[in-house]
Amino acid sequence: QVQLVESGGGLVQPGGSLRLSCAASGNIFSFSSMGWYRQAPGKQRELVAMMTNGLGTNYADTVKGRFTISRDNAKNTVDLQMNSLKPEDTAVYYCYARRSPAPPYWGQGTQVTVSP
């Protein structure tokens, strides 16, 4: 059973930066896609950034130019560098990993709060 463990969340002021990390443990396979979703209070979970083998990288329009996703296939880790954070980035951030066509795995979530 694969487990995804996130770290790096916290409280930051607007304009600040945070780096989220996600490490896969357990039965480690080569994931066809890894990325990050987020869910703000009262809202649906939404894609933030995703790296997919053969398809490249995809970002939500709201984070383009501010967030950067990176992945280490050898270690099955995926990081999210978040710069120029805004209050509307406040959410629980979830790591996602999938070895298509199997169902995806999800992390437990890490809270990111952007507030003065």
Secondary structure, DSSP 8 states (H G I E B T S, - for coil): --EEEEE--EEE-TT--EEEEEEEESS----SEEEEEEE-TTS--EEEEEEETTTEEEE-TTTTTTEEEEEETTTTEEEEEE-S--GGG-EEEEEEEE-TTS--EE---EEEEE--
